Amino acid sequence: MAKKKIEKKVANEKVNDLKSNTQNGEGQMLSTNQGLLINDNQNSLKSGERGATLLEDFILREKITHFDHERIPERIVHARGTAAHGIFQLYKPIAQYTKAKFLNDTSKPTPVFARFSTVAGSRGSSDLARDVRGFAVKFYTEEGNYDLVGNNMPAFFIQDAIKFPDLIHAVKPEPHNEIPQAASAHDTFWDFISLMPESTHMIMWVMSDRAIPRSLRMMEGFGVHTFRLINKEGVSHFVKFHWKPLLGIHSVAWDEAQKISGKDPDFHRRDLFEAIESGAFPEWELGVQIIPEEDEHKFAFDLLDPTKLIPEEIIPVQRIGKMTLNRNPDNYFAETEQVAYHPGHIVPGIDFTNDPLLQGRLFSYTDTQLSRLGSPNFHEIPINRPIVPVMNNQRDGHMRQTINSDKTSYQPNTISNGCPFQAKAVDGGFTSFQERIDAKKIRERSRSFLDHFSQATLFFNSQAEYEKNHIIDALTFELGKVERIEIRERMLGILTQVDKTLAAKVADGLGMMVPEQPMYPINHSVPADGIQKNYEPVSMKQSIERSDALSMANTIKSSIKTRYIAILATNGVDENSLTEMKNALEAEGAKTKVVALKLGTITGVKGKEIKVDQSFLNTSSVLFDAVYIPSGEKSANALIADPDAIHFVNEAYKHCKAIAANGDGVNLLNKSEVKIKNKDADKNQNSITDMGLLIDKPSKDFIGAIAQHRFWEREKQRKVSA
């Protein structure tokens, strides 16, 4: 009992810190920002009833000025995001690797604030763009804030931060017409990628289903870079950070993603918010891949290369704790929009490596926060404040909130008795890892960074057949949007280095021939001074040919918690057929919605009134994970007569979702393009393996089918016009 009280107290520390800066206007009187009560907020001060507005109207000026400046510059990347509060609970101490307190204390949780985002789009873009997803977590630890700033993909496009502005300029809307928004399917992006073979591995990830997750709650997170863990003895280990979702890793279909963008562009943000509000708290386990210092060079790739990952078959992921997001922000702007993450916000026991992309980010994030949040005092915004006291000699600046009463603001000093003192390492003070450096100043890369294709091949080989087909389709779609033929040709040449069958199928979809060899030089990320030959890509043989961890087909498929199920019904539905399935699904944690011809209520065959949640006018099959059609002849016939109901079923089938029908509900399937054959309706048939179609089956079979997420084998075998 005492432990639970401590956990609750610690978990609420950051909440209480924010509450002290939270306002509620209920019952309060209107005032200026200086506390002056306002008795007329409807009329400006004028020289007479129809006269000019007077400059002395300070209330008008304050109100308009604040309105004019109530938006801050949006993030250049990761502009569209959503976030939530939560806790991180450590499973077991890892003192042998790190002295970081929050990774050694299992007695109490650490407050966290996690933000998820797309990368390329603006704040007004869609959640379902094909894109990398940002995955950033701020730990409010007893040693200061620690920010684990990563993505939902373990590798990155480039090896050196000096190329980051070029990458983002290329993927952003083209400068002459600001088109397309939040999309990589255009000439400038693929022009850049086709000249940068180091991007090939990441391109395979972005063209995979990882780029269109079903939910933010159903995607992995990665720290991307290789970091260091330092223990009390000063011993260093390399580490890769992972977030593993307990709901598994799931995606939507590409056609579905495009339709969701039109039906509900806030799909992911709404999903996260509603899950937390309903008490279905998202959970991830924090995993680490630990590599001893002496093993740094034993791999077929360079640990410091951010375009590479460490296959889990080589270095297993140790799961050391769990993050639970359990509270939505009170105010989107004050928290989600103003939160400032930075990979340089670390604590004792965690340190950097010489990853050239990470090194550049350490400068870039501070510079960005100064521009975006307008002040070096961005750390004083409530959401960014650590839960420990901040003491230093940094003073003043725009929007300073701390009132320093010290007589000095320098060190050393005697006037303030030397305060604030420097912390010693034994007191928990931060000390950088003492790495020996003996090198010349040079603008070059290690030759160990030149393997650009082997991990791209490993990723492609590790995919299930349907996943490979999705990658082929995605590349064909994207390159089909590229107008310049020479860019397509260069990219096909790059793909031959990954997999010749992949290149051939993409070329066929584009109506082109595969180049006999890639266009040389392949690598243009070097100075044009005649030394390109030293920088041509090589392909190192990987120690494994495939990795099960890289395929989403191997993810968790044992739960239907938080899945949305559409129940198609109208007047004359069999109440028992509807309510029994509805109750069974909700007992397993699913969310059900009755979708009918119109809103209000419907009446069952026995006269029971049933609430309608949504109509075919204001919802779509793409917003659901599965479909159920209960029995009831009158209900089925009314649905058959409605084209929207037929389309709803066809579309759900096209997107490979589980569909169940009982009794007369089967008639709707037979009038759609699904068309259940007599043999398919055999009640003894194994329905879960029958491409997710369940006819007069018990609820447990439907639950099992929904847990499989999708039946992708439908895509090539039985297409429908939806």
N, C-alpha and C positions, 0 to 999 in steps of 0.2 A: 504493500500500500504506500509506504514511504517513497519507494522508487518511482511509482506512478505519479506521485505529487511532484517530485523533482523534475521528471520528464515534462509534465504539463507546464511547470514554471519556466523551464528553459525554452520550451517550444513557443511560449507566449512572450518571450523577452522582446523579440523584434516586433511582434504585433503591438505590444504595449508602447514600444518606442515610437511606432507610427501613429498610434492612437493619440499621443500627446500633440500631434500636429494635424489631427483630423477634425474637421468642423462639421457641425450639423446645424442647419439654419432653422430647424423647427422651433417655433416660439420666440425667435430672436428678431430684433429690429434691425433695419437696414442701416448700414454705416459706410463711410469712406474707408479707404485702406489705413487711415490714421485713427479710426475709431469714432469719427464725428457722425452723429446720427443724422440721417437724411429724411426730410419730411415731404419731399416731392421728387420722385424718381421718374416722372412722366413728362416733364416739361423742362426745356433748357432756359437759362436766364436770358431775357431779351430786353431790348430797349422799346418797351411797349408791346401790346398784344400781337401786332403784326410787324414788329420791328426786327432788326438784325440781332443775331445771337452775340452776346457779349463775351469778349476774350477772358474776362475775369471769372467766368463760370468754371471754377476749379473742379466742381463735381462732374460736369460734362467732360472736361479735359481728362480727368483721371479715368473715367469710365471708358472713353473712346481710346485713350492711349493704351490701357490695359488690353482692350479688345484687339487693337491693332497688333499687339505683340504677344498674344496668347498662344501662338504657335511657334515652336522652335524649328530650326532647320531639320528636316528629316534625315535619318541616317543615309549615307551614300549607298551603303549595302545593308541588308537586313532591316530595311525600313518597315516592312509589314510584319508585325509580330504580335504575340500574345504571351501572357506570363501568369504565374501563380506562385503563391507562398507554400511552403511545406517544411518538412524536417528530413534530416538525414540521420539514420540510426546505424552505427557501426556494429558489425557482427562480432568481430574479433580484433584485438590489437595487432598491429604489424610493426612493432618496435624494432624488429630485426632489419627493417627497411627504412623507416622514417621516424623522426622525432616529432613530427607534426602532432599536436595534441588531439585534434579532432579525429585523427586516424589511430588513436591509441586509447581513447576513453569510451567505453561501451556503456557507462552509467547514465549518460544523458544524451539526447539528440541535439544535433546542430541545426539551427534555423537556416532555411535556404529560400532563395527566390530564383525561379527558373524561367527563362524566356526562350520561346521557339519562334522561328521566323523563316521566311523565304529570303533569298539573297538578292536577286536581280531586280525585282519589281519595286514600284513605289508603294507608299502606304495605301493607295487606292486600288492596287492590283488584286488579283484573285489568289485565294489560298491554294488553289489546285494547279498552279503553274508547274510545268516540268522544271524542277530546280533542286538545288541543294537546300537543305533545311538547317538553319542555325540551331544549336542546342547549347545554351549557355546557362551555367548554374553559379550563383553567388552563395558561398558558404559564409555565414556570419559566425566566425569562430572566436574563441577566447584569446586568440593571438592576432586578431585582425581579420579582415575580409580576404577570402581566397576565391578567385574566379576561375572556374574551369570552362574555358570558352572554346567550343568546338562545333562540330556539324553532325549530321546524321550519316555521313560517309567518312571512312577512316583515312582516305587519301586526299590530296588536293591537286589542283590544276598545274601549279608552278612550283619550282624548287627554290626560287629566290624572290624575296619581297620586292625587289626593284621592278619585277614584272607585274606586280599586283595592279597598279593603275592601268596598265595596258590591257590586262585581262578584263577588268571591270568596264573600261571604255569600250572594249570589243563587244561585250555581252549586253550592255545597255542599249536602249533604242538608238537607232542610227542618227547621227547628229543633224543630217539635212532635213529630216522630217519627223523625228521623235517617234518612230515606229520601228519595230513592234514593242509593246509594253510587256514586261515580265516574260519574255520569250527568248530563247537562244536560236530559234530557227530563222536565221537571217545571215546575210553575206559577211558582215564584219566579224561576227563571232567565229564562224567556220573558217574564214580567212586566217584569223589568228591561230586557231587550233590546228589547222592543217600545216602551219609553219612551226609549230611547237610540239614536237613528238613527246615531250615530257608530260603533256596533258592526256596522253592516250589512255592511261589507266583510269584516270578520273572520268573521262568521257564514257567509258564502259559503264561506270556506276550511274552517271547522270542519264544515260540512255536506258537504264534498267528500271524496274518497277520501284526501286528505292527512291526515285525522284518524284513519285506520286503516291505518298503514303495514304492509307485508309484513314488514319487518325494520327495526330501528334503523339497520342498515347500508345501508338503501335509502331513506333520507329526506334531504332537504336541511336545512341549518341556516341561520339568519339572525341577524344582530346586532339586528334590528328597528329600533333607533334610528339616526338620523343622527349620526355622530361626526365629529370633526375629526382630520386628520393635519397635523402641523406639521413643516416641514423645518428645517435648521440656520439658514436665513436668516430664520426666523420666519414664513414664508409658509404660510397655512392653505388646506387643501382639505377640503371635506366628503367623507365616505366612508360607504358602506353595505357591511357585511361579509356574505359568502355562504360557505356550505360546500356543495360539489357532490360527491355520492357517485359514485365511479367505477363502482359496480355499477348505477347508474341509480336512478330513483325509481319504486317499485312499491308497490301496496297489496293488501289482501285485500277480498273482498266483505263487505258488512255482515252478511248472514246467517252467513257464515263467521266473522267476528269474534266474533259472539255465541256461536257453538259452540266456538271456540277458548277463550273465557273459561271455559267449563265443562270442556273437555278438558285444557287446560294453561294456567292463568292466568299462568304464568311464561314464556310463549312467547317474548316478545322478549328477556327477560333470559337465558334459556337459549340462545337463538340467538346472541346476541353472545358469551357465554362460550364456547360450543362452537366457534364459528368461530375465535376467538383461540387456544384450546387446540389446534385442529387445524392451526394455521399459516396459515389463510385470513384474513390480517389485513385488517380493514376499512380503507378509504382514502377520504379526502375531499380535494378541492383547495380551498384558500382563495382566494376571489375577492373583488375589490373593485370597487365602482362609485365612480369619482372625479369630483367636481364642483368646479370652481374657485369660489373665494369670490365672484367677480363674477357667477356664474351662479345665485346662490341663488334669485332671484325670477323665473326665466324659465320655470318650469313651471306647469302648470294645477293644481297642488296645492302645498301648503306642505311644504318639506323637513323641517320640524321637527314635522310631524304624524305621530305613530306609527301612525295608522290607515291610512297610505298606503305604497305602494311606488313605486320608480322602475322603470318597464318597461325590460327589458333592450334593447329595440329603440331606446330613447331614449339610455340610457347603458349601453354594453356592460359585461359583467363581465370584468375582467382576472384571469386565474388566475395567482397569484403563488407558490404553494407547495402542498405536500401534507402532510396529517396521516395517519400510519399508527398504528393502535392495535395493539400487539404483545404486551401482557402484561396478564393479569388480576390484580386485587388479590389479595394474600395473605389479607386479612381484610376481609370486607364492612363490618363496623362501624367498624373503625379507619380505613378509607380512604373507602369510598363514603359511609358515613353521616356521618362527621365532616368531610368536605371542606366548606370554606366558600368559596363563590363570591360575588363582589361586583363589580358594574359599575364601582365606584369604584376597583378595583385596576388602575391603569393605569401606564404607563411613559412617560418622556420621548418626545415625538413623537406621542402620542395624547392627545386631550383631548375634553371634552364640548361639547355644544351646548345651547341653551336649550329643548330638547324637554321640555315640562312633565311627561311621564311619566318620562323619564330622571332629571330633577332630583329627583323624589320617591323614586325607587328608590335614589338615592345615600344617602339617610337610612335608608330602610327596611331595606336589607340588613344594615347594621351593627347596627341595633337587633334584628333577628331573630337574628343570630348570637350576640349577648349573651344572649338568652333561651334559645336552643336549645342552645348549647354551654356556657353557664353561667359565662362568664368573658371579660373583655377580653383574655385571653391565648389566645384560640382560634387565633391565628396561630402558636403554638408547638406545636400538635399536628403530628406529623411530616408528615402529608399536606399540611398548609397551609404548611409552612416554605418560604421561598424558598431558592434554592441560593447566595445571596449573604449575607454577614454582615448582621445587623440591629443597628444602633447608634442608640440614642436615650436620652432621659431618662425614659421611661415605666417605672414601677416597680411591683412588688408585684402585688396583686390575687389573686383566687381562682385556684388551680392554677398559680401562676407556676413556670416551669421554669428560666429563665435565672438564674444566680447572678452578679449584678453586683458586681464588686469595686471599682468607681470610688468615689472619696471624695465625689463630687458627683453630683447628679441634677437639675441646673438649668443654665440658660444665660441670660446670660453668666456665666462663672466664671473665676477665676484659679487656684484650687486644683488643678484638673485641666488647667491650661494651656489652658483654653478648649475642651477636647475634650468630646464629639465636635463637630467643626467643622461649620458649614453648608457644604454643597456649592455651588459656583458653577455657573452654567449651562454654562460651558465644561468643567466636570468631569463633565457628564452629569446634573446636578441638574434636578429638574422645575421648570418655570415655566409658569404658566397662560397661555393665549393672551390677549393684550391686546385684548379686544373692547370697543369704545366702547359705553357704556350711558347713555342719557339718557331717563328715563321716569318716570311717576308710579306710585306704588304702587296697584295696582288688582286686583280680582278679576273679570277678564273674559278672553275668548279673542279672538284675532285672527279677523276675518271670513274670513281665508284658511283657517281650520280648519272652515268650515261646509259644505264639499262632502262629503256623507256617502254618496252613491250612485253617482257616476260610476265609481269603481274597482271597486265591487261589480258593476256592469254589465259593465265591462271583463273582470273575472274570469270571469263567467258566459259571456259571448260567446266567450271564448278556449277554452272546454272542448270536447272531442269530444262527439259526441251521447250516447254511453254515460255520459260524466262528467256531463253535464247531467241525464240521467235519474237518476243516483245522488244528485245534489243534491236533485232534486225528491222522490225517495223518502225521503231523510234528513229533509227538512223536514216531509214528511207524517207520518213516523214520530214525530218529536219533538213536533210540535204536536198530533198525535193523543193524546199522553200528557198534554197540558195540559187540565185539567178546566174551567177558566173560559173560557167562550165569548168573552167580551169581549177576553181576551188574544189568542186566535186571530185575532179580527177585526182587532185593532190590527196584528198581525204580517202579516196578509195585505195590509193597507194599505201597510205598509213595503215588502213585496215588489213591489207594483205600481210602486214607484219604481225598482226594479232591472230588472225585465222583466215585462211584462204576461202573457206566455205562461207564465212561471214561476209567477206568482201564480195564474193560472187553473188550472193543473194541480195545484198544491198545494191550492187551494180545492176542486177536484173530488174529490181524495182524502179530504178532510175532510168532504165532503158539505155544503159551504157555498157561499155566493155571494161573489164578489169585491166588496169595498166600492167604491162609485162614486168615492170619494176617501178618502185617509188620514184618520184621526181627528186633529183639530187640538186643541191644538198637537201637532205631531209630536215636537218636541224638549222633553223634560222635564229635561234636564241643566242647567237655569238656575234662578236664584232666581224664586220665584213673586211677583214684584213688578210685574207688568204689562209687563215689557220682553221677553217671550218672542218677540214679533214680530221683534226684532232678531237672534234666534238661530235662526230657522227654517232648515232645511237648504236649500242650493242645489245645483245639479248643474252642474258645469263640464264643458265638452266636452273630452274627452281628445284628444291629438294622434294617437292610434292607436285603432282599433276593436277589435283583438284582439292578443294577445301569445302567440306559440308557447311561450315559456318558462313560461307559467302552466298549460299542459296537460301532464299526466303521459303523455298519448298520444305525446308527442314525445321521451320519454326514451330512454336507451340500451337497446337490445334485441339485443345481440350476444354475450352471454355467459350460460352456465348455471352459472358458478362458485358453489358453496355451495348450489345449489338441491337440495331433497330430493325424491327420486323413489321412489315406492312400486312395488315389483315384486310383483304378486299371484300366488302360486304355492303348490302343495302337492304331495303325493306324485304321481309320474307326470308331472312337468313335463319338458319337453325341455331338457336341460342346456345344449345349445348355444344354443338360443333365449334362454335366461336369461343365461348368462355372456357371450355376445357383446355383448348390449345393455348389461349391467352394466359391462363393461370399457370400452365406448365412452363411456358416460356419465361414468364416473369419470375417464377420460382427459381430459375437458373440465372437470374440477373439480367435478362434481356429487357429491352424497352419495346412495347408494342404500340402501334397506332392503327386505329380503325380508319380506313380510307374508303369513302363512299362517294356517291354522285354529287352530293351537296352536304354542307355543314348542318349542324343541329343534332338530331337524333334519328335513328332508324328503329323500326319495329320488327321484332322477331316473329316467327310463325306462331309462337305461343303468346304473343302480345307483349313481350318484355321490351321496354325502351332501352336502347343502347346508345351511348354517347358517341358521336362521330368526332374524331380528332382532326382529320384533314380531308379535303376533297381532292379530286383529280385536277381541279383547277389550280390549287395552291401548293401542290407537292408533286413529286416525281419519283420514279423507281430508283433513280440514281442516288437518292438520299437515304436508301434503306439497304440493309444487308441481306434480306431474304423476304420472301412473299408467301403468305398463306391464304388459301381460298376455302372458306368453310362451306359446308353443305347448305342446301336451301334452294329449291327449284326456282322460286320467284326471284330470289336474289341473283342467282346465276344468270337467269334469262335477262334481267335488267342490265347486268354488267356486260353480257354478250352484245347487247344492243348499243353499248356506248363505245365509240372508237378509242376514247382515252383509256378505258379499262383494258382493251385489247392491246394497245400500245404499251401500257404499263407492264403487262405480262411478257410481251415480246422483248421489251428492253431489258427486263430483269433476266430473262433467259439468255439474251445476247451477252450480257455482262457476267454470265456464268455463276449466278447466285442460286442458292438452294430455293426450290419452289415446292410447296406441298399443297395438295388439294384433297378434300374429302367429299364423298358423295356427289351431289349435283355440282359441286365446285369444279369437278373434272371437266364438265361441259365447257367451261370458260377456256381451259387449256386447249381443248379440241377445236374450238373456234379461233384460237390464236394460231400462230405459226409453230407452236411447240408440238401440237398434234400427238397426243399420247396414243401409241398403237395398243392393240388389245394385249399383246404379250407384255407390254410395258406396264399394264395395269394389273398384272398378276400379283396378287397379294403376297405370294411366297418369294417374290423376287427380292434380291438384295438391293434395296432402294438407294442406300448411301453411295454405293459404287456405280449406280446407274446415272451418272452425270448429274447428281443432285436433284432428281425428280422423285417425289414421294407421293404415291397415290394410295389413299386410304391406309396410311401407315400410322402407327402410334406416335405420340409426341416425342418419345425418346429417340426415335429414328430421325425426326426432323431436327431435334436439338443436336444430334451427332453430325448431321449434314451441315448445319449452320456453322458448327465449330470448325469444319474443314475450310471455311472462309469462301473459297471459290472452287468451281469445277472447270478448270481451264481447258480440259480436253474438248469441251464443247466448241471452242473457238474455230477450229479448222473443220470439225466434222459436220456441224449443223448450224450454219449461219442463218440469221433471220433478218428481215428488213425492219429494223428499229433504229 
